[in-house]
Amino acid sequence: MPVALLITFETSQADHILTQLRAYKEREFDRNPPRGFLRSSVEESAGKVVFRSEWENDDALEYVRDSAPFEACLDLCDIYADDRKDEKIEI
Protein backbone atom coordinates (compact mmCIF):
# COMPACT_ATOMS: atom_id res chain seq x y z
CA MET A 1 0.00 0.00 0.00
CA PRO A 2 1.41 3.45 -0.93
CA VAL A 3 2.47 5.71 1.93
CA ALA A 4 3.51 9.31 2.34
CA LEU A 5 5.90 10.81 4.86
CA LEU A 6 5.12 14.38 5.90
CA ILE A 7 7.84 16.18 7.81
CA THR A 8 6.78 19.58 9.10
CA PHE A 9 9.33 22.05 10.44
CA GLU A 10 8.19 25.08 12.41
CA THR A 11 10.78 27.80 12.02
CA SER A 12 11.55 31.48 11.78
CA GLN A 13 14.40 30.61 9.39
CA ALA A 14 12.52 28.88 6.58
CA ASP A 15 15.07 29.81 3.91
CA HIS A 16 17.76 27.65 5.50
CA ILE A 17 15.47 24.63 5.72
CA LEU A 18 14.12 25.14 2.20
CA THR A 19 17.66 25.24 0.84
CA GLN A 20 18.61 21.97 2.55
CA LEU A 21 15.43 20.15 1.51
CA ARG A 22 15.50 21.33 -2.09
CA ALA A 23 19.14 20.30 -2.44
CA TYR A 24 18.41 16.88 -0.94
CA LYS A 25 15.37 16.40 -3.18
CA GLU A 26 17.35 17.28 -6.31
CA ARG A 27 20.43 15.26 -5.38
CA GLU A 28 18.79 12.12 -3.98
CA PHE A 29 15.30 11.91 -5.51
CA ASP A 30 15.36 13.75 -8.84
CA ARG A 31 18.74 12.57 -10.17
CA ASN A 32 18.67 8.96 -9.04
CA PRO A 33 15.31 7.99 -7.49
CA PRO A 34 15.52 5.18 -4.93
CA ARG A 35 13.47 2.04 -5.40
CA GLY A 36 9.82 2.54 -4.56
CA PHE A 37 9.95 6.34 -4.75
CA LEU A 38 6.89 7.99 -6.31
CA ARG A 39 7.21 11.78 -5.82
CA SER A 40 8.15 14.53 -3.39
CA SER A 41 7.49 18.19 -2.74
CA VAL A 42 8.73 21.00 -0.52
CA GLU A 43 6.38 23.81 0.51
CA GLU A 44 6.64 26.79 2.85
CA SER A 45 3.80 28.71 4.45
CA ALA A 46 3.36 30.80 7.58
CA GLY A 47 6.52 29.75 9.38
CA LYS A 48 6.23 26.09 8.43
CA VAL A 49 8.14 24.06 5.88
CA VAL A 50 6.60 20.76 4.78
CA PHE A 51 8.62 18.07 3.07
CA ARG A 52 6.36 15.38 1.59
CA SER A 53 7.59 12.19 -0.02
CA GLU A 54 5.44 9.40 -1.42
CA TRP A 55 6.42 5.74 -1.67
CA GLU A 56 5.10 2.50 -3.15
CA ASN A 57 5.14 0.85 0.27
CA ASP A 58 6.48 0.97 3.85
CA ASP A 59 9.63 -0.97 3.01
CA ALA A 60 10.75 1.55 0.39
CA LEU A 61 10.15 4.44 2.80
CA GLU A 62 12.00 2.77 5.68
CA TYR A 63 14.97 1.97 3.44
CA VAL A 64 15.43 5.68 2.68
CA ARG A 65 14.70 6.83 6.25
CA ASP A 66 17.64 4.72 7.44
CA SER A 67 20.03 6.17 4.87
CA ALA A 68 22.88 8.45 5.92
CA PRO A 69 22.03 11.24 3.40
CA PHE A 70 18.43 11.42 4.65
CA GLU A 71 19.47 11.53 8.30
CA ALA A 72 22.14 14.14 7.58
CA CYS A 73 19.66 16.35 5.74
CA LEU A 74 17.17 16.22 8.59
CA ASP A 75 19.92 16.91 11.14
CA LEU A 76 20.89 20.06 9.24
CA CYS A 77 17.25 21.15 9.02
CA ASP A 78 16.76 20.54 12.75
CA ILE A 79 19.46 23.14 13.48
CA TYR A 80 17.16 25.86 12.11
CA ALA A 81 13.84 24.40 13.25
CA ASP A 82 11.99 25.33 16.42
CA ASP A 83 9.98 22.11 16.19
CA ARG A 84 9.59 19.11 13.89
CA LYS A 85 6.72 16.69 13.38
CA ASP A 86 6.96 13.49 11.31
CA GLU A 87 3.77 11.83 10.13
CA LYS A 88 3.37 8.74 7.97
CA ILE A 89 0.02 8.33 6.22
CA GLU A 90 -1.46 5.79 3.84
CA ILE A 91 -2.39 7.20 0.43
Phi, psi and omega in degrees: 000132179297145179226158175233145174248122176251121176244118183248123177254128170264130188199155170259001181236056186301326183301320180295317181290317178301317179299313180297313184292320178295319179295317178298313181303314181293314185289316188262326185260314185285318184283320184214077186302134177288163180300137178083358180285136178252305181191167177209161177209157177229125181226149179232136178198129172049051177077012178232141174241127182244123176252116182244131173230143182240142189224153179297326182198174180300319183299318179296317178297312183296326177300315181286322180299333179272359183280147180299317180299321180294313179297319180296318178300312181294323177299318178294321178293322181299333178301323184260359183264143172276331180202156178219138178231127176252134181220126176255131181229152174277141180236000000 
